[in-house]
Amino acid sequence: MAITVTPAANNTRETTVNSFIKFFALSVLISLFCLPTYAALETKVLGFKQISDFNSPVPSPENTLSLTAVNPNLPVWICLYYVGLKQGDNRDAYNQIALYSDDLLLSSNPQVNKLLADALPNRQEFALDENSDVEDLLDQQLDTSISPVLLPIDVNAKKIRVYSTTADYTQSIDADGTLKLSVVSQQQQDFKPLAIYVIVGQGEQPEALTKLRTIDNMMDGDSFKRSHQMAMREAFTPQLKLLLMIVAFCGLFYMYKNKD
């Protein structure tokens, strides 16, 4: 039995093919348009400083990181990595550190973190220079390396505590592409800072740094929730996010144009 293709069927097929070609071309154009957005999402480490001189409780050249070529239209992420030594058996031992910056909208200026020694974890591998992922990140992005922590003679490794956090901050309204960030040790009681590392960047927070984060004083349920959120965040990479946005937009546009 012969099958006859009518002109109407040909027109329908031609319309479908033309619609698909237009949809594909639109996707390509939107992808090209979104390339700057994707570039902004890529990890960019802007600066690194290891602070080992805590004699000044206020900003000074020794505890200040000065940056240029900062994109004023993007948030800034800051990674703080702290290594401290608890002295004695005082259960209230603490070290109060503060961030100073007129270029960032901190929750307070300075932003103060009171680190309780007994609330922080004790890690056998506390030296940041022994973390190959962080070493590779700084080497690739800044062509720099991390200096070892200078430990006192006969130090008790069980007294060493670690604190780490990586968070996003918004730049001030008059951001001009430069940034100064100071990290100082304001007060301490039986908890001596051995080293404070500060890493600043823009774009996606590096996985090597977010893995360092210490989760303190959290219930099991909260800890599980945080771990789940971090896993979901890592699963949706910038590339995948951008691709899903493009596909969703083009799909909605295609449906709108062909709704009749």
C-alpha positions as a LaTeX table, in Angstrom:
\begin{tabular}{lrrr}
\hline
Residue & $x$ (\AA) & $y$ (\AA) & $z$ (\AA) \\
\hline
Met1 & 0.00 & 0.00 & 0.00 \\
Ala2 & 1.52 & 3.30 & $-1.09$ \\
Ile3 & 1.82 & 6.12 & 1.43 \\
Thr4 & 1.13 & 9.54 & 0.07 \\
Val5 & 2.73 & 12.52 & 1.78 \\
Thr6 & 0.43 & 15.50 & 1.54 \\
Pro7 & 1.63 & 19.10 & 1.21 \\
Ala8 & 0.21 & 19.81 & 4.67 \\
Ala9 & 2.42 & 17.10 & 6.20 \\
Asn10 & 5.47 & 18.51 & 4.42 \\
Asn11 & 4.67 & 21.98 & 5.72 \\
Thr12 & 4.31 & 20.64 & 9.27 \\
Arg13 & 7.63 & 18.80 & 9.05 \\
Glu14 & 9.35 & 21.88 & 7.59 \\
Thr15 & 7.92 & 24.07 & 10.35 \\
Thr16 & 9.18 & 21.67 & 13.02 \\
Val17 & 12.67 & 21.56 & 11.51 \\
Asn18 & 12.79 & 25.34 & 11.24 \\
Ser19 & 11.64 & 25.69 & 14.84 \\
Phe20 & 14.34 & 23.28 & 16.01 \\
Ile21 & 17.02 & 25.20 & 14.08 \\
Lys22 & 15.83 & 28.47 & 15.59 \\
Phe23 & 15.80 & 26.90 & 19.06 \\
Phe24 & 19.36 & 25.59 & 18.60 \\
Ala25 & 20.62 & 28.93 & 17.27 \\
Leu26 & 18.99 & 30.75 & 20.20 \\
Ser27 & 20.67 & 28.41 & 22.66 \\
Val28 & 24.07 & 29.10 & 21.09 \\
Leu29 & 23.51 & 32.86 & 21.20 \\
Ile30 & 22.44 & 32.76 & 24.84 \\
Ser31 & 25.44 & 30.59 & 25.70 \\
Leu32 & 27.77 & 33.19 & 24.13 \\
Phe33 & 25.93 & 35.95 & 25.97 \\
Cys34 & 26.36 & 34.10 & 29.28 \\
Leu35 & 30.09 & 33.50 & 28.89 \\
Pro36 & 30.97 & 36.56 & 31.01 \\
Thr37 & 28.64 & 35.25 & 33.72 \\
Tyr38 & 30.35 & 31.88 & 33.63 \\
Ala39 & 33.75 & 33.55 & 33.85 \\
Ala40 & 32.57 & 35.38 & 36.96 \\
Leu41 & 31.58 & 32.06 & 38.54 \\
Glu42 & 35.03 & 30.57 & 38.06 \\
Thr43 & 37.30 & 30.44 & 41.08 \\
Lys44 & 39.81 & 33.27 & 41.23 \\
Val45 & 42.19 & 33.52 & 44.18 \\
Leu46 & 43.25 & 37.14 & 44.62 \\
Gly47 & 45.63 & 36.99 & 47.54 \\
Phe48 & 47.16 & 35.00 & 50.40 \\
Lys49 & 48.88 & 36.03 & 53.61 \\
Gln50 & 50.27 & 34.08 & 56.53 \\
Ile51 & 50.21 & 36.13 & 59.73 \\
Ser52 & 52.67 & 35.06 & 62.38 \\
Asp53 & 53.33 & 38.37 & 64.16 \\
Phe54 & 50.57 & 39.09 & 66.68 \\
Asn55 & 52.26 & 41.88 & 68.62 \\
Ser56 & 49.90 & 44.53 & 67.25 \\
Pro57 & 46.20 & 44.29 & 68.27 \\
Val58 & 45.31 & 46.80 & 65.53 \\
Pro59 & 45.81 & 46.77 & 61.74 \\
Ser60 & 49.44 & 47.02 & 60.65 \\
Pro61 & 51.48 & 46.10 & 57.55 \\
Glu62 & 52.33 & 42.75 & 59.18 \\
Asn63 & 48.69 & 41.64 & 59.51 \\
Thr64 & 47.14 & 43.36 & 56.47 \\
Leu65 & 46.55 & 41.91 & 53.01 \\
Ser66 & 46.33 & 44.56 & 50.26 \\
Leu67 & 44.79 & 43.60 & 46.92 \\
Thr68 & 44.31 & 45.21 & 43.52 \\
Ala69 & 42.43 & 44.13 & 40.38 \\
Val70 & 39.36 & 43.18 & 42.44 \\
Asn71 & 36.13 & 43.03 & 40.42 \\
Pro72 & 33.92 & 45.65 & 42.17 \\
Asn73 & 30.73 & 43.99 & 40.89 \\
Leu74 & 31.27 & 40.62 & 42.56 \\
Pro75 & 31.20 & 39.44 & 46.18 \\
Val76 & 34.46 & 38.50 & 47.86 \\
Trp77 & 35.04 & 35.26 & 49.75 \\
Ile78 & 37.46 & 35.05 & 52.65 \\
Cys79 & 39.01 & 31.90 & 54.05 \\
Leu80 & 40.47 & 32.10 & 57.56 \\
Tyr81 & 42.58 & 29.23 & 58.87 \\
Tyr82 & 43.72 & 29.49 & 62.47 \\
Val83 & 46.18 & 27.31 & 64.37 \\
Gly84 & 46.34 & 27.90 & 68.13 \\
Leu85 & 48.01 & 26.35 & 71.16 \\
Lys86 & 46.08 & 25.94 & 74.39 \\
Gln87 & 48.23 & 26.71 & 77.40 \\
Gly88 & 47.38 & 24.95 & 80.64 \\
Asp89 & 44.05 & 23.35 & 81.56 \\
Asn90 & 41.83 & 26.43 & 81.63 \\
Arg91 & 38.47 & 25.36 & 80.21 \\
Asp92 & 37.70 & 28.99 & 79.35 \\
Ala93 & 40.84 & 29.50 & 77.27 \\
Tyr94 & 40.09 & 31.66 & 74.23 \\
Asn95 & 41.53 & 33.87 & 71.54 \\
Gln96 & 39.54 & 36.75 & 70.10 \\
Ile97 & 40.41 & 37.61 & 66.52 \\
Ala98 & 38.93 & 40.37 & 64.39 \\
Leu99 & 38.64 & 41.29 & 60.71 \\
Tyr100 & 39.03 & 44.93 & 59.72 \\
Ser101 & 38.14 & 46.25 & 56.28 \\
Asp102 & 36.59 & 49.49 & 55.06 \\
Asp103 & 36.19 & 47.91 & 51.62 \\
Leu104 & 33.81 & 45.12 & 52.68 \\
Leu105 & 30.36 & 45.10 & 54.27 \\
Leu106 & 31.18 & 42.91 & 57.28 \\
Ser107 & 28.43 & 42.00 & 59.74 \\
Ser108 & 30.27 & 44.40 & 62.03 \\
Asn109 & 33.47 & 46.32 & 61.44 \\
Pro110 & 35.59 & 44.84 & 62.83 \\
Gln111 & 33.97 & 41.42 & 62.66 \\
Val112 & 34.93 & 39.62 & 65.86 \\
Asn113 & 35.31 & 35.87 & 66.36 \\
Lys114 & 35.85 & 34.58 & 69.89 \\
Leu115 & 37.51 & 31.19 & 69.54 \\
Leu116 & 37.06 & 28.93 & 72.56 \\
Ala117 & 39.89 & 26.39 & 72.62 \\
Asp118 & 37.77 & 23.55 & 74.02 \\
Ala119 & 35.15 & 24.09 & 71.28 \\
Leu120 & 37.69 & 23.66 & 68.48 \\
Pro121 & 38.91 & 20.34 & 67.06 \\
Asn122 & 42.36 & 18.90 & 67.59 \\
Arg123 & 43.75 & 17.54 & 64.32 \\
Gln124 & 46.89 & 15.53 & 63.80 \\
Glu125 & 47.38 & 17.12 & 60.38 \\
Phe126 & 46.90 & 20.76 & 61.37 \\
Ala127 & 49.66 & 22.29 & 59.21 \\
Leu128 & 48.13 & 23.97 & 56.18 \\
Asp129 & 51.31 & 23.52 & 54.15 \\
Glu130 & 50.79 & 19.73 & 54.38 \\
Asn131 & 47.39 & 20.00 & 52.67 \\
Ser132 & 48.21 & 19.16 & 49.05 \\
Asp133 & 44.87 & 20.48 & 47.69 \\
Val134 & 45.38 & 23.92 & 49.22 \\
Glu135 & 49.05 & 23.95 & 48.22 \\
Asp136 & 48.11 & 23.15 & 44.60 \\
Leu137 & 45.39 & 25.84 & 44.61 \\
Leu138 & 47.79 & 28.58 & 45.73 \\
Asp139 & 50.54 & 27.35 & 43.44 \\
Gln140 & 48.29 & 27.36 & 40.37 \\
Gln141 & 46.50 & 30.63 & 41.08 \\
Leu142 & 49.19 & 32.73 & 42.74 \\
Asp143 & 52.44 & 30.84 & 42.15 \\
Thr144 & 53.11 & 30.93 & 45.89 \\
Ser145 & 53.59 & 28.41 & 48.68 \\
Ile146 & 52.73 & 28.12 & 52.37 \\
Ser147 & 55.39 & 28.44 & 55.03 \\
Pro148 & 55.42 & 25.82 & 57.83 \\
Val149 & 54.08 & 26.69 & 61.29 \\
Leu150 & 56.86 & 27.41 & 63.78 \\
Leu151 & 56.10 & 25.29 & 66.85 \\
Pro152 & 57.53 & 25.89 & 70.33 \\
Ile153 & 60.08 & 23.39 & 71.63 \\
Asp154 & 58.55 & 20.28 & 73.25 \\
Val155 & 55.05 & 21.33 & 72.17 \\
Asn156 & 52.17 & 19.06 & 73.20 \\
Ala157 & 50.34 & 18.31 & 69.92 \\
Lys158 & 47.16 & 17.49 & 71.87 \\
Lys159 & 46.97 & 21.16 & 72.90 \\
Ile160 & 46.83 & 22.41 & 69.30 \\
Arg161 & 43.44 & 23.56 & 68.06 \\
Val162 & 42.26 & 24.46 & 64.55 \\
Tyr163 & 39.59 & 26.86 & 63.33 \\
Ser164 & 38.62 & 27.41 & 59.71 \\
Thr165 & 35.82 & 29.20 & 57.89 \\
Thr166 & 35.14 & 30.36 & 54.33 \\
Ala167 & 32.39 & 32.94 & 53.82 \\
Asp168 & 31.15 & 35.43 & 51.22 \\
Tyr169 & 31.16 & 39.18 & 51.82 \\
Thr170 & 29.71 & 42.08 & 49.81 \\
Gln171 & 31.95 & 44.93 & 48.75 \\
Ser172 & 31.22 & 48.48 & 49.87 \\
Ile173 & 29.08 & 50.68 & 47.67 \\
Asp174 & 32.10 & 52.73 & 46.53 \\
Ala175 & 34.30 & 49.72 & 45.67 \\
Asp176 & 37.11 & 50.79 & 43.34 \\
Gly177 & 38.93 & 47.55 & 42.56 \\
Thr178 & 41.22 & 47.62 & 45.60 \\
Leu179 & 40.80 & 45.91 & 48.94 \\
Lys180 & 42.56 & 45.94 & 52.30 \\
Leu181 & 41.84 & 43.27 & 54.89 \\
Ser182 & 43.47 & 43.07 & 58.32 \\
Val183 & 43.26 & 40.13 & 60.72 \\
Val184 & 44.37 & 40.83 & 64.29 \\
Ser185 & 44.46 & 38.96 & 67.57 \\
Gln186 & 42.62 & 41.30 & 69.93 \\
Gln187 & 42.61 & 39.36 & 73.18 \\
Gln188 & 43.74 & 35.98 & 74.41 \\
Gln189 & 43.57 & 33.94 & 77.57 \\
Asp190 & 45.66 & 30.77 & 77.77 \\
Phe191 & 45.21 & 30.27 & 74.01 \\
Lys192 & 48.15 & 31.39 & 71.89 \\
Pro193 & 47.81 & 31.80 & 68.11 \\
Leu194 & 50.60 & 30.04 & 66.24 \\
Ala195 & 49.52 & 31.09 & 62.74 \\
Ile196 & 46.60 & 32.73 & 60.99 \\
Tyr197 & 46.23 & 32.25 & 57.25 \\
Val198 & 43.95 & 34.43 & 55.15 \\
Ile199 & 43.02 & 33.61 & 51.56 \\
Val200 & 40.82 & 35.99 & 49.54 \\
Gly201 & 39.15 & 35.45 & 46.20 \\
Gln202 & 36.07 & 35.84 & 44.02 \\
Gly203 & 33.82 & 33.49 & 42.08 \\
Glu204 & 33.08 & 29.97 & 43.25 \\
Gln205 & 34.46 & 29.09 & 46.67 \\
Pro206 & 37.22 & 26.49 & 46.14 \\
Glu207 & 36.34 & 23.01 & 47.35 \\
Ala208 & 39.85 & 22.68 & 48.80 \\
Leu209 & 39.03 & 25.50 & 51.23 \\
Thr210 & 35.44 & 24.64 & 52.08 \\
Lys211 & 36.62 & 21.17 & 53.10 \\
Leu212 & 38.71 & 22.80 & 55.82 \\
Arg213 & 35.69 & 24.26 & 57.58 \\
Thr214 & 35.27 & 23.33 & 61.22 \\
Ile215 & 31.69 & 22.76 & 62.42 \\
Asp216 & 31.49 & 23.61 & 66.10 \\
Asn217 & 28.77 & 23.33 & 68.72 \\
Met218 & 26.24 & 21.79 & 66.33 \\
Met219 & 23.72 & 19.07 & 67.04 \\
Asp220 & 23.88 & 15.88 & 64.97 \\
Gly221 & 20.84 & 16.94 & 62.95 \\
Asp222 & 22.35 & 20.32 & 62.13 \\
Ser223 & 25.66 & 18.71 & 61.22 \\
Phe224 & 23.91 & 16.30 & 58.85 \\
Lys225 & 21.96 & 19.16 & 57.32 \\
Arg226 & 25.14 & 21.19 & 56.76 \\
Ser227 & 26.92 & 18.21 & 55.20 \\
His228 & 23.96 & 17.59 & 52.89 \\
Gln229 & 23.86 & 21.24 & 51.84 \\
Met230 & 27.60 & 21.22 & 51.11 \\
Ala231 & 27.27 & 18.02 & 49.07 \\
Met232 & 24.41 & 19.48 & 47.03 \\
Arg233 & 26.36 & 22.69 & 46.50 \\
Glu234 & 29.39 & 20.81 & 45.26 \\
Ala235 & 27.24 & 18.66 & 42.94 \\
Phe236 & 25.88 & 21.70 & 41.09 \\
Thr237 & 29.04 & 23.12 & 39.59 \\
Pro238 & 28.99 & 26.53 & 37.84 \\
Gln239 & 29.05 & 24.82 & 34.45 \\
Leu240 & 26.00 & 22.72 & 35.28 \\
Lys241 & 24.16 & 25.69 & 36.77 \\
Leu242 & 24.75 & 27.75 & 33.64 \\
Leu243 & 23.69 & 24.90 & 31.34 \\
Leu244 & 20.46 & 24.30 & 33.29 \\
Met245 & 19.64 & 28.02 & 33.19 \\
Ile246 & 20.15 & 28.16 & 29.42 \\
Val247 & 18.10 & 25.03 & 28.74 \\
Ala248 & 15.26 & 26.18 & 31.02 \\
Phe249 & 15.11 & 29.64 & 29.44 \\
Cys250 & 15.21 & 28.33 & 25.88 \\
Gly251 & 12.59 & 25.72 & 26.69 \\
Leu252 & 10.20 & 28.34 & 28.07 \\
Phe253 & 10.86 & 30.60 & 25.10 \\
Tyr254 & 10.23 & 27.76 & 22.66 \\
Met255 & 6.96 & 26.86 & 24.39 \\
Tyr256 & 5.86 & 30.48 & 24.34 \\
Lys257 & 6.57 & 30.92 & 20.62 \\
Asn258 & 4.75 & 27.69 & 19.72 \\
Lys259 & 1.84 & 27.89 & 22.17 \\
Asp260 & $-0.66$ & 28.29 & 19.33 \\
\hline
\end{tabular}
